[in-house]
């Protein structure tokens, strides 16, 4: 190539290398933020690759070499066009949750369950395998939205299992819903999540744990039972969406049992070394409640129980399932009894199908809480069951075909750990149950939640 022609063409080529950066600016005409991310990434990568190929061709010295280079360029253009028109295989399951923040025990519990399933599930009929990618949202609402957008934009992602709280799950659902990303919820119990999604026309949610209205009813029944015979109950709740919604559900459920609820109080967030719940005790002492119920997570729950006992309340305290992780047992003080907690499953050691999972998890991470682990494993089993059926029929496995399978198949009774499951139109498991556990402490000082009913 002559110097003048090279001088004319090279700026054009350099411009082609600059074009990808133009795609990093906002795109106004895509339907969602997730579409924008995916479009910028795909076009930017394609143009960058083409620019490098063109520069290589111009360095070739002879006409014949440049002709061959031109053929290579045409082949590259054709392959990029085909890649752009075809969709990659969707075999990745993203496990999204808090694995480093204040809800890390819950997030780690879910991570272990999904990883166990990925290791033990067989290949699909076409020889491919479902893989797990763990992503940390740090228990933060904004991070949950950001990571949800990334999952949507990744064409290899088939489904998401997550998140670690009802708050982060709700934030992410606003991203998953419009894009029809299948979401399996092994933790979040806020009933508004599925109700709101259904009203907005989204049918991509599958909640394995029972919603909070089930839990509220169980706690109210226990308060009214012969053992407690409560006439007056004070309901406390934390500031999370989970705590606030469950606190309201508890008020309604207790009223349905003819139990008086004279106070319904917000508990401020716990900050170690700074927060003292003496004020709560002073507010409720004149009411002389038979029982106190706290709806919230274990960080506030542990400190609250400790302070309630320290400041003189000796009656039964009932905690909701957000306080079930074992970490709370170290925080409730020296004499927390009588203390109870509600949870969304029976003792896992008594469930035959859970034995292999529990043995494996305790060997590799003996200190990790396993409260929600089986629900994560079951989430993977449900995805695998649907994927196997789709592939065996010769159909393409993607998000849409997985959702179609799940809408046609709503009852799952065999081979799952926490079965049975029956998902209604909103995606809730209507066969879920809640259970009551009691705080126990052995002569050796070992603390645990003992199954009550």
Secondary structure as UniProt FT lines:
FT   HELIX           3..22
FT   TURN            23..24
FT   HELIX           33..59
FT   HELIX           63..85
FT   STRAND          92..97
FT   TURN            102..103
FT   HELIX           104..120
FT   TURN            125..126
FT   STRAND          131..136
FT   TURN            138..139
FT   HELIX           141..153
FT   TURN            155..156
FT   STRAND          157..162
FT   HELIX           166..179
FT   STRAND          182..185
FT   HELIX           192..199
FT   TURN            200..201
FT   STRAND          205..207
FT   HELIX           212..224
FT   TURN            226..228
FT   STRAND          232..237
FT   HELIX           241..256
FT   TURN            257..258
FT   STRAND          264..266
FT   TURN            272..274
FT   HELIX           278..285
FT   TURN            286..288
FT   STRAND          291..295
FT   HELIX           298..310
FT   TURN            311..312
FT   STRAND          316..319
FT   HELIX           321..323
FT   HELIX           326..330
FT   STRAND          339..343
FT   HELIX           348..350
FT   HELIX           352..354
FT   HELIX           355..364
FT   TURN            366..367
FT   TURN            371..372
FT   HELIX           373..392
FT   TURN            393..394
FT   HELIX           399..408
FT   STRAND          411..412
FT   STRAND          421..423
FT   TURN            425..426
FT   STRAND          428..429
FT   TURN            430..431
FT   STRAND          435..441
FT   TURN            443..444
FT   STRAND          447..451
//
